């Protein structure tokens, strides 16, 4: 009986240590900012995109959204996706949370939150909405698929929408 009691306390101690180590050493990035002025920030992103010949990718979600954070981690740690994203897009993380739902901005974008989170909106260098993408179509297995995300980036890049690339010579 003493062995069982000792074993029980050892398991409890190890479990508590593991939980403490996990929660105290991992800090989640804060990529969404409820306090931000989204209208002003998006306007600046559009101006930057116009100057650089890029589109704007609005990643809509919140720090509370596990899938939002996973997507961000995927596109910032996978070199192929990161390079494609940086080449063709100016990225802005548009917050949606109980602190700030950015209802006016989302209304002006056609209510993309209807697709769940994360959801992506592509704007051109003039601020025109080109596309709204549900992240569900970018999933593969238990996460976002590299190939699916890469195709999304490529299909909505400035080059993909440039009529000059479709004129027969």
C-alpha positions as CSV (number, residue, x, y, z in Angstrom):
1,X,0.0,0.0,0.0
2,X,2.9,2.4,0.8
3,X,4.3,1.8,-2.7
4,X,1.0,2.7,-4.3
5,X,0.7,5.9,-2.2
6,X,4.3,6.9,-3.0
7,X,3.8,6.1,-6.7
8,X,0.6,8.2,-6.7
9,X,2.4,11.2,-5.2
10,X,5.3,10.8,-7.6
11,X,2.9,10.9,-10.6
12,X,1.1,14.0,-9.1
13,X,4.4,15.8,-8.6
14,X,5.7,15.0,-12.1
15,X,2.3,16.0,-13.7
16,X,2.4,19.3,-11.8
17,X,6.0,20.0,-12.8
18,X,5.2,19.2,-16.5
19,X,2.2,21.5,-16.5
20,X,4.1,24.3,-14.7
21,X,7.1,24.0,-17.1
22,X,4.8,23.9,-20.2
23,X,2.7,26.9,-19.2
24,X,5.4,29.1,-17.8
25,X,8.0,28.7,-20.5
26,X,5.8,29.0,-23.6
27,X,4.6,32.5,-24.4
28,X,2.1,32.9,-27.1
29,X,2.7,35.6,-29.6
30,X,0.3,38.5,-29.8
31,X,-0.2,39.0,-33.5
32,X,-3.7,40.5,-33.2
33,X,-4.1,43.9,-31.5
34,X,-7.6,44.8,-30.3
35,X,-6.5,48.3,-29.5
36,X,-5.4,49.0,-33.1
37,X,-7.2,51.4,-35.4
38,X,-7.9,48.9,-38.1
39,X,-9.1,51.4,-40.7
40,X,-6.0,53.4,-40.4
41,X,-3.7,50.4,-40.4
42,X,-5.4,48.8,-43.4
43,X,-5.1,52.1,-45.3
44,X,-1.4,52.2,-44.6
45,X,-1.1,48.5,-45.7
46,X,-2.9,49.3,-49.0
47,X,-0.6,52.3,-49.6
48,X,2.5,50.2,-48.9
49,X,1.2,47.4,-51.2
50,X,0.6,50.0,-54.0
51,X,4.1,51.3,-53.7
52,X,5.6,47.8,-53.7
53,X,3.4,46.3,-56.4
54,X,1.8,43.8,-54.0
55,X,-1.6,42.9,-52.7
56,X,-2.8,43.1,-49.0
57,X,-3.6,39.9,-47.2
58,X,-5.9,40.5,-44.2
59,X,-5.6,37.6,-41.8
60,X,-8.7,38.0,-39.7
61,X,-9.0,36.3,-36.3
62,X,-7.8,36.8,-32.8
63,X,-5.1,35.8,-30.3
64,X,-7.8,33.5,-28.8
65,X,-8.0,31.5,-32.0
66,X,-5.8,28.4,-32.1
67,X,-6.2,27.9,-35.8
68,X,-5.3,31.6,-36.4
69,X,-2.1,31.1,-34.5
70,X,-1.3,27.8,-36.2
71,X,-1.7,29.4,-39.6
72,X,0.6,32.3,-38.7
73,X,3.2,29.9,-37.3
74,X,3.0,27.9,-40.5
75,X,3.5,30.8,-42.9
76,X,6.2,32.4,-40.8
77,X,8.3,29.2,-40.3
78,X,7.9,27.4,-43.6
79,X,10.5,29.1,-45.9
80,X,8.5,28.4,-49.1
81,X,5.3,30.0,-47.7
82,X,7.1,32.8,-46.0
83,X,9.0,33.8,-49.2
84,X,5.8,33.6,-51.3
85,X,3.9,35.7,-48.8
86,X,6.6,38.3,-48.5
87,X,7.1,38.5,-52.2
88,X,3.4,39.2,-53.1
89,X,1.6,40.5,-50.0
90,X,1.6,43.1,-47.3
91,X,0.1,41.3,-44.4
92,X,-2.2,42.8,-41.7
93,X,-3.7,40.8,-38.8
94,X,-7.2,42.2,-38.4
95,X,-8.5,41.6,-34.9
96,X,-11.8,40.0,-34.1
97,X,-12.3,39.5,-30.4
98,X,-14.7,40.4,-27.6
99,X,-12.5,43.4,-26.9
100,X,-12.9,44.7,-30.5
101,X,-14.9,43.0,-33.2
102,X,-14.1,45.7,-35.8
103,X,-17.7,45.4,-37.0
104,X,-17.5,48.5,-39.3
105,X,-14.4,47.2,-41.0
106,X,-15.8,43.7,-41.4
107,X,-19.1,45.1,-42.8
108,X,-17.1,47.0,-45.4
109,X,-15.4,43.7,-46.4
110,X,-18.6,41.8,-46.9
111,X,-18.8,40.1,-43.5
112,X,-16.0,37.6,-43.9
113,X,-16.5,36.4,-40.3
114,X,-19.3,34.3,-41.7
115,X,-16.6,31.7,-42.7
116,X,-15.2,31.3,-39.2
117,X,-11.6,32.0,-38.2
118,X,-9.1,32.5,-39.5
119,X,-10.5,34.0,-42.7
120,X,-8.5,35.8,-45.3
121,X,-9.4,38.8,-47.5
122,X,-7.2,39.9,-50.4
123,X,-7.2,43.6,-51.3
124,X,-5.4,45.1,-54.3
125,X,-3.2,48.2,-54.1
126,X,-6.3,50.4,-54.3
127,X,-8.0,48.8,-51.4
128,X,-10.5,46.9,-53.5
129,X,-11.6,43.5,-52.2
130,X,-10.5,40.8,-54.6
131,X,-11.3,37.7,-52.7
132,X,-12.4,36.2,-49.4
133,X,-11.0,32.8,-48.5
134,X,-12.3,30.4,-45.9
135,X,-9.4,28.7,-44.2
136,X,-11.2,25.4,-44.3
137,X,-10.2,25.0,-48.0
138,X,-6.6,25.4,-47.0
139,X,-6.6,22.5,-44.5
140,X,-5.0,19.2,-45.0
141,X,-5.0,16.5,-42.4
142,X,-4.7,18.1,-38.9
143,X,-3.6,21.6,-40.1
144,X,-3.2,23.9,-43.0
145,X,-1.6,22.2,-46.0
146,X,1.6,23.7,-47.4
147,X,0.5,23.0,-51.0
148,X,-3.0,24.4,-50.4
149,X,-1.7,27.6,-48.8
150,X,1.0,28.0,-51.5
151,X,-1.6,27.7,-54.3
152,X,-3.8,30.3,-52.5
153,X,-1.0,32.8,-52.3
154,X,0.0,32.1,-56.0
155,X,-3.6,32.3,-57.3
156,X,-4.2,35.7,-55.7
157,X,-0.8,37.3,-56.3
158,X,-0.6,40.4,-58.4
159,X,1.0,38.4,-61.3
160,X,-1.9,35.9,-61.3
161,X,-4.4,38.8,-61.8
162,X,-2.3,40.8,-64.3
163,X,-4.0,40.7,-67.8
164,X,-0.6,41.0,-69.5
165,X,0.1,37.4,-68.4
166,X,-2.8,36.1,-70.4
167,X,-2.4,38.0,-73.7
168,X,-1.3,35.7,-76.5
169,X,1.8,36.9,-78.3
